[in-house]
Amino acid sequence: MTLDFEQLKQILNLVRDHKLSEFEIEQEGLRLRVRTDTARAAAVPPRPTQAVAGTVPTTGALSAISPAAGAQASGAAAGDTEIELAVLTSPIVGTFYRSPEPGAPSFVEIGSAVKKGQVLCIIEAMKLMNEIDSDYDGEIVNIYVENGQPVQYGERLFAIRTGR
């Protein structure tokens, strides 16, 4: 699918007219995401997180399952149970680091048990190192970002299994 200038203009007008903070569409291999600055207007924005509940197989490697896939899992494996995945997203724009310094062990790995308030990573923004804490008790089931990669505000960082 291609998107011409008029279609893009219509989408942007729709976002503006309805005062949407975010709009996303995916069709035939084309994905378009529009975000407005209204989300950044607050002096101290709350940490964006979202809980995704779904049927996720309890056998096999959970690290390969994203929250979206968990919400869409069909329950094909025998003995499936419903678990809740909490997705921790980046509260700032910066560079993602899994450890406190180069060569040091990572704060967490897939399968690590975490407690609320535990440091999961560091995001460097404007030469400041910001520790990102867990909002949940649970287990890390996915790490979405590679060490040293840039992250955007609201980008997924970790999936934490909170339901037991």
NUDO-730981 format. One record per residue (C-alpha): x, y, z; residue in three letters. Coordinates in steps of 0.5 Angstrom, whole numbers, plus 2048, in hexadecimal, padded with zeros to 3 digits. Example, Ala and Ser with C-alpha at 12.3 -4.5 7.8 and 13.67 -1.06 7.14 Angstrom:
2
8197F7810ALA81B7FE80ESER
END
This chain:
164
800800800MET8028077FFTHR80080D802LEU8008147FEASP80081B801PHE7F981C801GLU7F7816805GLN7FD81880ALEU7FA81F80ALYS7F381C80CGLN7F6817811ILE7FA81D814LEU7F3821814ASN7F081C818LEU7F581B81DVAL7F582381EARG7ED82481EASP7EC81E823HIS7F1820827LYS7F4819827LEU7FB81982BSER7FD812827GLU7FA80F820PHE7FD80981DGLU7FB805817ILE7FE7FF814GLU7FB7FC80DGLN7FE7F8807GLU8057F980AGLY80580080CLEU805802813ARG80480A815LEU80480C81CARG80381481DVAL804817824ARG80381E826THR80682282CASP800822830THR80381C834ALA809820836ARG806826838ALA80582483FALA80B826844ALA80D81F846VAL80981A842PRO807813845PRO80B80D844ARG80780A83EPRO80580383FTHR8007FE83DGLN7FE7F883FALA7FC7F283AVAL7F87EC83CALA7F77E6837GLY7F87DF837THR7FF7DD836VAL8027D6836PRO8057D483CTHR80A7CF839THR80F7D1834GLY8137D8834ALA80F7DE836LEU8157E2834SER8137E282DALA80C7E482FILE80A7EB82ESER8047EF832PRO8017EF82CALA8027E882AALA8007E6831GLY7F97EA830ALA7F87E682AGLN7FA7DF82CALA7F57DA82ASER7F67D582FGLY7F97D082BALA7FD7CD830ALA7FA7C8835ALA7FA7CB83CGLY7FA7D283AASP7F97D7840THR7F77DE840GLU7FD7E3842ILE7FE7EA842GLU8037EE83FLEU8057F5841ALA8097F983CVAL80E7FE83ELEU80F803839THR814809839SER81380F83DPRO818813839ILE81C813833VAL823811833GLY82880B833THR826805836PHE82B80183ATYR82A7FA83DARG8307FB842SER832800847PRO839801843GLU83C7FD83DPRO83F7F683FGLY83A7F6845ALA8357F1845PRO82E7F3843SER8297F5848PHE8247F0846VAL8237EA841GLU81D7E683EILE81B7E2843GLY81D7E6849SER8197E784FALA8177EF850VAL8147F3856LYS8117F9855LYS8167FF856GLY81C7FB853GLN8207FE84EVAL81F7FB847LEU8247FF843CYS827806842ILE82480B83DILE82A81083BGLU827817839ALA82B81D838MET83181A83CLYS82C818842LEU82B811844MET824810846ASN823809849GLU81C806847ILE81980284DASP8147FC84CSER80D7FE84EASP80B7F784FTYR80D7F1853ASP80E7EB84EGLY8127E8849GLU8167EB843ILE8137E783CVAL8157EC837ASN81A7F1836ILE8197F5830TYR81F7FA82FVAL8267F882EGLU82B7FB832ASN82E802830GLY82880382BGLN82480982BPRO81D80982EVAL81780E82DGLN812810832TYR80D80B833GLY81180582FGLU8107FE832ARG8167FC837LEU8147F683BPHE80E7F183BALA80D7EF843ILE8097E9844ARG8057EC84ATHR8007E684BGLY8017E084EARG
END
